[in-house]
Every structure is written in C-alpha cells, then in structure tokens.
C-alpha cells in the first residue's frame, strides 16, 4: 500500500517491543500519517484508548473509514473525473483511490517516454490495481483501532496532560503541502483550517507535548531524554525522545561491501597521455567498498547497476554506477548515472574530469548497450550542490535543470550525449592536454 511518510523499520520494531508501556493509557497521536503508530498500539495494547489526528486528505479518508464515518470527496481534475464513481463507494475504496492517485501523479506530466508509459499503465489497469489496493486497505484496517479521529492543527492539539502525547511531526516546513499538493488540487473536500508548521511553531508544539508524558520522533538532536537512535547510511540520524520508562536502543546498519585487491592510483602517481583506459564491470558490494573509502557517509549508498571500475593502465582510479531504469531519467534511450567518483589525487587536480569524459565515449556506450540490450544516446545525472554549476561536469555534460528536493536540497541535472567519435585512447590524450597541465612553479 503506497503509504506516505513511513517510519523506518528499525524504529517500528523498537516501538513495537516497548509499546506495552502504553497499556491502559490514553494516547494522543498528533500526525497519524499512515497509522503506523496506531497499528502497533492496537496490537500491543488492547486496553489503550487511541486518539488520532491529522489534517491531510489522505490520512483523513483513512481515519474516517476506520472510525466508520463518511468523508465526502469531489473530483475536479478533468482527467480524473472517471475516478469519482470509485470514490463514491466510500471507505476502503476511497482510501485506495487516493493511494493510487498519489502514485499516478508522479507520472502526470508525461514529459518522457517512461512517464507516458506508466500513466497509460495506470489508466488501463486501474480497476485491477484498485481491487488489489482495496484488499490491502482492508487488511491494514483490521489491525488498527481508533477511538477518535480529529482534524486539528497539531500545534493546537497539544498539550494532553492526562494522556501520552505522541508526535512524529513533519521534519521540514511545507512537507505535507508538497506531498499532497496535486491531490488537494484534484479533489475537493472539507479541508480543516491550520497554519503552516514552521520551525517556530514546530518547536512550540514539542514544548507543549513535553508538558506531560510524551514520545517524540525527530531528526534533530535535542536536550531531551533519548530512548532510541538510528544511524543509517546516507540517511539523517533519527531519535525517539521520551520521559517514559522505555528500554534503550541504538541501531546502525552497515552496507553490503566486499574487499578487492586492485592496484589503486596513488595520490602522487601520474597518468600519462599514453595510458590505456578500460572499464571493468563490478558488482555492487565491490563498489560499495570503495564508496565507504572515498565518499561521505551522508551520501546514500543506493542500489544501482551496472557498476564499473575504471583503470588507467593497471591503476584503478574511477568508479561509475548506472541505473538502467530510473524515474529520474528521460527517454528510454537515456541511461541514468547514479554516482561517479575518483580516488584522491595530489598530482591530478582534475582527475574527475577524466572519468566524466570517459563515461560518454564510444566504448563506454558499447559496454552499456551490450549490458542492457539497448541503444543509449545519452547519460543523465544529478549533482547536489548550492553552486550555480558543478565544475566536475561543466564543459563535458550540459546543464538541463536547476531545482530543489522536497527537503529543500538544491540540485542540478546534467545530460551528456554519447560521442561516437571519441575513444578511451583519445579521451586520455584530450584530458592530458586540456586538464592535466603541470602546476606553475613559483619564480625564484
């Protein structure tokens, strides 16, 4: 079921193990989301009284369904008017429709072949997908007990001094609004009034929660009692804070990696213009070993493929990770480059340029075409930076988009057309001449 804003698996298991402390208590869940917390408390604490609250259409349809109340919805999006007859069946059908609509909106613009194909797939198979999603909604609802569902501004929902305040609040400003924007534009409903949960209002909400017993899920380190912490590769550290008698938990996940015995290019070593460049396929665990060595731990490992080690003569200097099928990509003849990085070098200040140039030459295209049984014409990639350009790709790939993620992180999309007239041999010669000029020595 395509639920939004889920809590990571480690914390779900921790909360399930310790939820017995809520037996017989009244609990007030400020941002219910997909009712993960409610499911856990319902299973572990049969005598707990559960109060749920949220302001999103998606969650409110689920909340009204669980508590046996209708929530009128009217489709106003001309392209989705046909969905009204399914929504009018109410309850689990309405919830399932919204879940599928959220998935469909990812491809609504149909600005490339993949998006167009996915949109048509949803339209053609909607009834079949709807029935499967309805069944998932029903199975999930069987395990959710909700004594009361309200639609209030979470800032005004607390404090609840006679109960336990549970808050898994949105971690960035406007998070709900961005997630559900197209849904709210496409379907009318009696939307509750609330103010944006700014940083200031979020902090004030947490202060209200802490006036009684509380459990807070957060991605910021605070001067509050910590009961659990999760460190995941490439993800923000998250904590559970509570003044209740929880057990303690610390969770760390290591990526799957395998050591290999290749000769690395040493920082002082030089790559001559006559070097033989080659790309050798490697499995993801092998690549992950070098990611751990050379990339920031804050960068998510990803699950791409195929992956390649790039050598100059017998010295390993570069790493390429592609993704043959990616929603980030464009047309079917475009491959997405998930990651590219090089070993640190003192001798070559622009070693990354050599790798990027090699990535778009004729021989690399042939390797990728044969691997995927496709005929690629270009590569697309993303650079996360606040700078107006990425110096690594500048002059080699074309900048095609500037944007921001839902978390407000700035990114640049680059595209590089494969050069049928360029070979590995020519690439290293061009790079040596253009980017590998010797450092100027200070005059005596």
PLY file of the C-alpha trace (Angstrom):
ply
format ascii 1.0
element vertex 444
property float x
property float y
property float z
element edge 443
property int vertex1
property int vertex2
end_header
0.00 0.00 0.00
1.54 3.29 -1.08
1.54 4.96 2.33
3.35 8.26 2.75
5.86 9.33 5.39
6.53 5.94 6.93
8.73 5.40 9.98
11.87 3.39 9.34
11.79 -0.32 10.10
14.29 -0.18 12.98
12.22 2.29 14.96
8.98 0.45 14.20
10.45 -2.71 15.71
11.80 -0.80 18.70
8.45 0.87 19.32
6.62 -2.44 18.97
8.93 -4.09 21.52
8.39 -1.31 24.06
4.80 -0.27 23.36
3.44 -2.31 26.26
4.18 0.67 28.48
1.08 2.32 26.96
-1.32 -0.40 28.11
-4.39 1.18 29.73
-3.32 4.75 28.84
-4.98 7.36 26.65
-2.67 8.18 23.75
-2.92 11.25 21.52
-1.18 10.92 18.15
-0.79 14.34 16.56
0.20 13.44 13.00
-1.19 9.99 12.25
0.08 9.73 8.67
-0.47 6.12 7.63
-1.46 4.98 11.15
1.78 3.09 11.79
1.74 4.05 15.48
-1.94 3.16 15.78
-1.30 -0.28 14.28
1.45 -1.01 16.80
-0.52 0.22 19.83
-3.65 -1.65 18.65
-1.72 -4.93 18.55
0.31 -4.48 21.72
-2.08 -2.55 23.99
-5.68 -3.79 23.74
-6.84 -1.56 26.61
-5.20 1.65 25.41
-7.57 4.41 24.26
-6.32 5.75 20.93
-6.95 9.31 19.72
-5.71 10.09 16.20
-5.31 13.42 14.45
-4.18 14.68 11.04
-5.04 17.38 8.50
-4.24 15.68 5.18
-6.97 14.37 2.90
-5.23 11.04 2.50
-4.99 10.33 6.23
-8.42 11.77 6.96
-10.09 9.43 4.48
-8.38 6.52 6.24
-9.28 7.92 9.67
-12.95 8.35 8.77
-13.03 4.86 7.27
-11.53 3.30 10.40
-13.98 5.14 12.66
-16.95 4.30 10.41
-17.76 7.80 9.17
-18.12 9.14 5.62
-15.91 11.92 4.26
-17.34 13.50 1.08
-14.87 13.95 -1.78
-15.47 15.57 -5.18
-13.10 15.06 -8.11
-12.48 18.32 -10.01
-9.49 17.27 -12.12
-10.91 16.87 -15.65
-8.61 13.96 -16.42
-9.69 12.06 -13.32
-13.46 12.61 -13.29
-13.91 8.91 -14.04
-12.45 8.17 -10.59
-15.49 9.68 -8.84
-17.58 6.51 -9.19
-14.96 4.52 -7.28
-14.53 7.18 -4.60
-18.31 7.28 -4.11
-18.18 3.68 -2.93
-16.60 5.22 0.16
-14.44 3.77 2.90
-11.75 1.41 1.70
-12.44 2.24 -1.98
-11.97 5.97 -1.41
-8.74 5.36 0.51
-7.46 3.01 -2.21
-8.30 5.56 -4.94
-6.29 8.26 -3.18
-3.37 5.90 -2.73
-3.32 5.11 -6.46
-3.84 8.76 -7.41
-0.76 9.73 -5.38
1.26 7.16 -7.33
-0.19 8.29 -10.67
0.69 11.94 -10.08
4.39 11.04 -10.24
3.90 10.49 -13.98
1.17 13.05 -14.68
3.34 15.42 -16.72
4.19 12.63 -19.17
7.31 14.53 -20.18
9.20 11.44 -21.30
8.50 8.01 -22.72
8.75 6.25 -19.37
6.27 8.63 -17.69
3.82 8.34 -20.59
4.00 4.55 -20.46
3.47 4.48 -16.70
0.48 6.86 -16.89
-1.17 4.70 -19.54
-0.46 1.59 -17.48
-2.36 3.07 -14.54
-5.30 4.04 -16.76
-5.55 0.65 -18.47
-5.11 -1.42 -15.32
-6.79 0.89 -12.79
-9.66 -1.40 -11.81
-7.36 -4.37 -11.24
-4.91 -2.26 -9.25
-7.78 -0.71 -7.30
-9.13 -4.09 -6.16
-5.67 -5.17 -5.02
-5.17 -1.90 -3.14
-8.63 -2.15 -1.53
-7.68 -5.57 -0.21
-4.52 -4.11 1.30
-6.50 -1.30 2.90
-8.93 -3.79 4.42
-6.17 -5.99 5.81
-4.38 -2.98 7.32
-7.60 -1.58 8.80
-8.30 -4.89 10.53
-5.33 -4.22 12.81
-6.00 -0.52 13.51
-8.12 0.55 16.43
-9.01 4.24 16.63
-11.39 5.51 19.30
-11.43 9.05 17.95
-10.22 10.76 14.79
-9.94 14.56 14.62
-8.66 17.06 12.05
-6.92 19.81 14.05
-3.83 21.94 13.71
-1.25 19.83 15.56
0.04 22.98 17.26
-3.36 23.32 18.95
-3.80 19.58 19.58
-1.36 19.59 22.48
-0.92 19.60 25.43
-2.80 16.49 26.55
-1.74 16.39 30.24
-3.92 13.41 31.16
-2.62 11.20 28.38
0.52 10.34 26.40
1.37 12.78 23.60
2.90 11.01 20.61
4.31 13.15 17.82
6.03 12.09 14.64
5.90 15.63 13.24
6.83 16.62 9.65
10.58 17.19 9.61
10.63 20.01 7.04
8.43 23.06 6.51
5.67 22.52 3.96
6.25 18.77 3.84
2.57 17.82 3.92
1.64 20.51 1.44
4.22 19.39 -1.13
3.35 15.71 -0.76
-0.38 16.23 -1.21
-0.50 19.33 -3.43
-1.81 17.60 -6.56
-4.30 15.60 -4.53
-5.74 18.77 -2.98
-5.84 20.44 -6.40
-7.62 17.50 -7.99
-10.16 16.57 -5.31
-12.29 18.93 -3.23
-13.15 18.20 0.40
-13.99 19.99 3.62
-10.38 20.76 4.43
-9.65 21.69 8.07
-8.09 25.07 8.82
-4.50 25.03 10.04
-1.34 27.12 9.87
1.94 26.00 8.33
4.09 24.11 10.80
7.05 26.48 10.65
10.21 25.82 12.62
8.98 28.12 15.39
5.53 26.52 15.60
7.10 23.06 15.48
9.31 23.87 18.46
6.32 25.32 20.33
4.35 22.12 19.60
7.14 19.97 21.01
7.24 22.12 24.15
3.51 21.55 24.58
3.95 17.80 24.13
6.62 17.72 26.82
4.27 19.18 29.44
3.06 15.63 30.15
4.13 12.11 29.21
5.39 12.17 25.63
7.04 10.20 22.85
8.69 12.24 20.09
10.22 11.01 16.84
12.66 13.57 15.45
15.68 14.00 13.18
17.31 16.66 15.37
19.48 16.20 18.40
17.81 17.70 21.46
18.36 18.20 25.16
15.66 15.66 25.95
15.77 12.06 27.27
16.76 9.75 24.40
15.35 6.22 24.29
16.39 5.21 20.75
18.67 6.32 17.96
19.06 5.03 14.40
22.06 5.69 12.15
21.53 4.53 8.56
23.96 5.00 5.65
23.10 8.10 3.65
20.19 9.00 5.93
19.69 11.52 8.67
20.15 10.20 12.18
16.75 9.90 13.86
15.89 9.74 17.55
12.99 8.77 19.77
12.74 11.02 22.82
10.53 10.19 25.78
10.21 10.83 29.53
8.64 7.39 29.97
10.32 4.19 31.15
11.42 2.81 27.75
14.25 0.41 27.11
17.23 1.87 25.24
18.04 1.21 21.61
20.89 2.08 19.24
20.69 0.82 15.67
23.34 1.00 12.97
23.19 -0.57 9.54
26.27 -1.41 7.51
26.12 -1.51 3.74
26.95 -4.75 1.94
30.55 -4.46 0.78
33.34 -6.71 -0.43
37.07 -6.00 -0.34
39.05 -6.42 -3.56
42.75 -6.41 -4.42
43.13 -3.90 -7.23
46.09 -1.58 -7.63
44.89 1.90 -6.79
46.27 5.05 -8.35
48.32 6.62 -5.58
47.90 10.35 -4.81
51.32 11.28 -6.25
51.16 8.99 -9.29
50.78 10.39 -12.77
48.51 9.18 -15.58
50.42 9.63 -18.85
48.75 10.67 -22.09
49.60 7.21 -23.44
47.75 5.35 -20.64
45.35 2.59 -21.64
41.89 3.32 -20.22
39.49 0.47 -19.64
36.18 -0.07 -17.82
35.59 -3.33 -15.98
32.19 -4.37 -14.64
31.96 -4.94 -10.87
29.19 -5.99 -8.52
27.58 -3.53 -6.10
29.30 -4.89 -2.93
32.69 -4.25 -4.56
31.71 -0.71 -5.50
30.27 -0.16 -2.02
33.68 -0.93 -0.51
35.18 2.00 -2.42
32.18 4.20 -1.67
32.91 3.67 2.01
36.52 4.68 1.42
36.05 7.77 -0.70
32.53 9.18 -0.31
30.84 10.94 2.57
28.87 8.67 4.90
25.95 11.08 4.45
25.57 10.02 0.82
23.02 7.23 0.44
24.56 4.00 -0.96
21.77 3.46 -3.47
21.07 0.21 -5.28
22.18 0.88 -8.81
23.66 -1.24 -11.53
25.51 -1.93 -13.70
28.68 -0.74 -11.96
32.15 -0.22 -13.42
35.72 0.18 -12.23
37.79 2.45 -14.50
41.53 1.91 -14.86
44.44 3.85 -16.33
46.86 1.12 -17.36
46.58 -1.23 -14.36
45.78 1.50 -11.81
42.19 1.83 -10.57
41.16 5.49 -10.38
37.43 5.81 -11.06
34.03 4.32 -10.30
30.75 4.53 -12.22
27.32 3.39 -11.02
24.46 3.47 -13.51
20.75 2.80 -13.19
19.20 1.31 -16.30
15.63 2.01 -15.23
15.13 5.25 -13.32
12.20 7.60 -12.78
14.80 10.36 -12.78
15.78 9.59 -16.34
14.28 10.84 -19.57
13.53 8.85 -22.69
14.16 5.13 -22.95
17.40 5.77 -24.85
18.86 7.68 -21.86
20.66 5.95 -19.01
20.90 7.46 -15.54
24.30 7.73 -13.84
23.61 7.31 -10.15
27.15 8.01 -8.93
30.64 8.74 -10.19
33.74 9.31 -8.08
37.52 9.02 -8.21
40.36 8.26 -5.85
42.02 11.27 -4.20
44.94 12.64 -6.23
47.59 15.23 -5.46
49.15 15.01 -8.91
45.88 15.38 -10.86
43.62 18.16 -9.60
41.01 17.39 -12.26
41.04 13.63 -12.24
37.22 13.62 -12.06
37.14 15.25 -15.50
38.88 12.22 -16.99
36.25 9.89 -15.57
33.36 12.05 -16.84
34.92 12.29 -20.29
35.40 8.52 -20.39
31.79 7.94 -19.35
30.43 9.34 -22.63
32.88 7.94 -25.17
32.05 5.34 -27.82
33.50 2.36 -25.96
31.55 3.12 -22.77
28.36 3.37 -24.81
29.07 0.00 -26.40
29.63 -1.58 -22.98
26.34 -0.17 -21.65
24.39 -1.05 -24.79
25.54 -4.66 -24.71
24.88 -4.98 -21.00
21.33 -3.65 -21.18
20.47 -4.74 -24.74
19.57 -1.13 -25.51
20.88 1.66 -27.72
21.57 4.59 -25.47
22.17 8.06 -26.85
22.86 9.98 -23.64
23.54 9.90 -19.90
21.67 11.88 -17.27
22.96 12.55 -13.76
22.30 14.75 -10.73
24.68 16.92 -8.72
23.53 18.07 -5.27
25.09 21.49 -4.76
24.16 25.06 -3.86
26.57 26.35 -6.51
25.17 27.57 -9.85
27.16 24.91 -11.73
29.08 21.72 -10.99
32.71 22.18 -12.01
33.09 18.42 -12.43
30.50 18.25 -15.24
30.94 21.74 -16.65
32.12 21.72 -20.24
31.52 17.98 -20.63
27.84 17.48 -19.80
25.08 20.04 -20.43
23.17 21.60 -17.54
19.46 20.95 -18.20
17.74 21.77 -14.91
18.12 23.52 -11.57
15.75 22.51 -8.78
15.09 21.69 -5.14
14.08 18.46 -3.45
11.07 18.33 -1.13
13.53 18.79 1.75
14.80 21.99 0.14
18.10 20.50 -1.06
19.33 22.17 -4.27
20.30 20.02 -7.24
21.46 20.30 -10.84
20.54 17.83 -13.60
23.15 17.26 -16.29
22.96 15.37 -19.57
25.85 14.11 -21.68
25.41 12.90 -25.25
27.49 9.86 -26.15
30.29 10.82 -28.56
30.58 8.16 -31.26
33.83 9.70 -32.47
35.58 9.56 -29.10
37.51 6.57 -27.73
39.23 5.87 -24.40
42.57 6.48 -26.12
41.50 9.87 -27.45
39.86 10.82 -24.15
43.03 10.46 -22.10
45.03 12.41 -24.70
42.48 15.24 -24.74
42.25 15.30 -20.96
46.05 15.38 -20.61
46.27 18.32 -22.97
43.30 20.28 -21.63
43.04 19.49 -17.92
46.37 17.95 -16.89
48.69 20.87 -17.30
51.62 20.88 -14.87
51.38 23.24 -11.91
53.20 26.54 -12.36
56.29 26.69 -10.21
56.90 29.88 -8.20
59.67 32.02 -9.58
62.94 32.09 -7.67
0 1
1 2
2 3
3 4
4 5
5 6
6 7
7 8
8 9
9 10
10 11
11 12
12 13
13 14
14 15
15 16
16 17
17 18
18 19
19 20
20 21
21 22
22 23
23 24
24 25
25 26
26 27
27 28
28 29
29 30
30 31
31 32
32 33
33 34
34 35
35 36
36 37
37 38
38 39
39 40
40 41
41 42
42 43
43 44
44 45
45 46
46 47
47 48
48 49
49 50
50 51
51 52
52 53
53 54
54 55
55 56
56 57
57 58
58 59
59 60
60 61
61 62
62 63
63 64
64 65
65 66
66 67
67 68
68 69
69 70
70 71
71 72
72 73
73 74
74 75
75 76
76 77
77 78
78 79
79 80
80 81
81 82
82 83
83 84
84 85
85 86
86 87
87 88
88 89
89 90
90 91
91 92
92 93
93 94
94 95
95 96
96 97
97 98
98 99
99 100
100 101
101 102
102 103
103 104
104 105
105 106
106 107
107 108
108 109
109 110
110 111
111 112
112 113
113 114
114 115
115 116
116 117
117 118
118 119
119 120
120 121
121 122
122 123
123 124
124 125
125 126
126 127
127 128
128 129
129 130
130 131
131 132
132 133
133 134
134 135
135 136
136 137
137 138
138 139
139 140
140 141
141 142
142 143
143 144
144 145
145 146
146 147
147 148
148 149
149 150
150 151
151 152
152 153
153 154
154 155
155 156
156 157
157 158
158 159
159 160
160 161
161 162
162 163
163 164
164 165
165 166
166 167
167 168
168 169
169 170
170 171
171 172
172 173
173 174
174 175
175 176
176 177
177 178
178 179
179 180
180 181
181 182
182 183
183 184
184 185
185 186
186 187
187 188
188 189
189 190
190 191
191 192
192 193
193 194
194 195
195 196
196 197
197 198
198 199
199 200
200 201
201 202
202 203
203 204
204 205
205 206
206 207
207 208
208 209
209 210
210 211
211 212
212 213
213 214
214 215
215 216
216 217
217 218
218 219
219 220
220 221
221 222
222 223
223 224
224 225
225 226
226 227
227 228
228 229
229 230
230 231
231 232
232 233
233 234
234 235
235 236
236 237
237 238
238 239
239 240
240 241
241 242
242 243
243 244
244 245
245 246
246 247
247 248
248 249
249 250
250 251
251 252
252 253
253 254
254 255
255 256
256 257
257 258
258 259
259 260
260 261
261 262
262 263
263 264
264 265
265 266
266 267
267 268
268 269
269 270
270 271
271 272
272 273
273 274
274 275
275 276
276 277
277 278
278 279
279 280
280 281
281 282
282 283
283 284
284 285
285 286
286 287
287 288
288 289
289 290
290 291
291 292
292 293
293 294
294 295
295 296
296 297
297 298
298 299
299 300
300 301
301 302
302 303
303 304
304 305
305 306
306 307
307 308
308 309
309 310
310 311
311 312
312 313
313 314
314 315
315 316
316 317
317 318
318 319
319 320
320 321
321 322
322 323
323 324
324 325
325 326
326 327
327 328
328 329
329 330
330 331
331 332
332 333
333 334
334 335
335 336
336 337
337 338
338 339
339 340
340 341
341 342
342 343
343 344
344 345
345 346
346 347
347 348
348 349
349 350
350 351
351 352
352 353
353 354
354 355
355 356
356 357
357 358
358 359
359 360
360 361
361 362
362 363
363 364
364 365
365 366
366 367
367 368
368 369
369 370
370 371
371 372
372 373
373 374
374 375
375 376
376 377
377 378
378 379
379 380
380 381
381 382
382 383
383 384
384 385
385 386
386 387
387 388
388 389
389 390
390 391
391 392
392 393
393 394
394 395
395 396
396 397
397 398
398 399
399 400
400 401
401 402
402 403
403 404
404 405
405 406
406 407
407 408
408 409
409 410
410 411
411 412
412 413
413 414
414 415
415 416
416 417
417 418
418 419
419 420
420 421
421 422
422 423
423 424
424 425
425 426
426 427
427 428
428 429
429 430
430 431
431 432
432 433
433 434
434 435
435 436
436 437
437 438
438 439
439 440
440 441
441 442
442 443
